[in-house]
Amino acid sequence: MSITRRLLGKAALGLAGAALLMQGTALAADRPAPFDKPGVKIALVRYLSTGDFFQAYLSGVEAQAKALGVDLRVLDSRQDAALQADMVDQAIALGVQGIIIQHGLTESMKDAAQRAVDAGIKVVAFDVNVENPKIPQIEQSDKDLAKLALEQAVKDNGESWKAGYVYVAGIAPLDRRNETWVDVKKKYSGISEVAQFGTLDNPIANSVANQARSVLQAHPDIKVMFAPYDEFAKGVKIAVDEAGLNKGIKIYSADISTSDIAAMREPDSAWAATAATNPAVVGQVSVRALAQLLAGEDPGHNVIVPPTLITQKELIDKDIKNMEDLSAKLPQFAHADVAMPAWMPNPNAK
């Protein structure tokens, strides 16, 4: 019997495929239950999803879920608090083993989260306080985000200036950032908040821009705008640019995206600095913390992802044009060694 090259090629491909299959099986076998076998189902229940940050967050959740080999279901309430609570019940009915609650209101999510826990489902919450000791809170270290941005504002503008402030109460990360703003105003008596405004009406940036136009007309002496969410900062920048005030006002924010980077790099841009975590990394950490719970491990009650200060000058000097450049040129932004036990697959590994 003659052995052709084609037969040898097929045999080689078969052996390679078998080797890859065995390798994948071995990797799964090295993980604790329930991740040693396929079939784990988790759900992401979202309150906010509009904007670059939330798209990147979702991509991180999807990447980590894929690396773990879990079945991910995404339920999006589009800022409908009652619907988000109902979606937790939907996730329970789907038979998921774990749920990530992403943003929302404490009053609507507290009971819904408890129903999931009562059903034997593991739950983590990102940027919503569900007031439950059994549910780890994934956080961006929001106080540090605000602190980094505001310290840069003081460095750039001194200790005495009039400020406009964009804020919506009742959203956990914004409330935590507000605490830092209050502390900074106490520390620097020369900082005067002359206007506070804000909305989460979609599209958020355009809605904030409408408010900012009126604020700038009423308070032409504003020198600093503190907008601690990038959609807020985009809206403020629209209004500042339209008013031709981009050389007289500086904007300080939180969060970052490729479109934010482009806006900050524009000639004479008012957007001076932002403090941010990589939203994709935060999404990965959310899944990892949930996976640890499912494996019987304790990720801790407060799972903190550390932030990075990003200035306009740094973006220009280092020729950073997008999120990929940012991760490559600021390695601390690319990965957080948080909720990362030895068995956890790293979706960022090359």
Secondary structure, 3 states (H helix, E strand, C coil): CCCCHHHHHHHHHHHHHHHHHHHHHHHHHCCCCCCCCCCCEEEEEECCCCCHHHHHHHHHHHHHHHHHCCEEEEEECCCCHHHHHHHHHHHHHHCCCEEEEECCCHHHHHHHHHHHHHCCCEEEEECCCCCCCCCCEEECCHHHHHHHHHHHHHHHHCCEEEEEEECCCCCHHHHHHHHHHHHHHHHCCEEEEEEEECCCCCCHHHHHHHHHHHHHHHCCCCCEEEECCHHHHHHHHHHHHHCCCCCCCEEEEECCCHHHHHHHHCCCCCEEEEEECCHHHHHHHHHHHHHHHHCCCCCCCEEECCCEEEEHHHHHHCCCCCHHHHHHHCHHHHCCCCCCCCCCCCCCCC
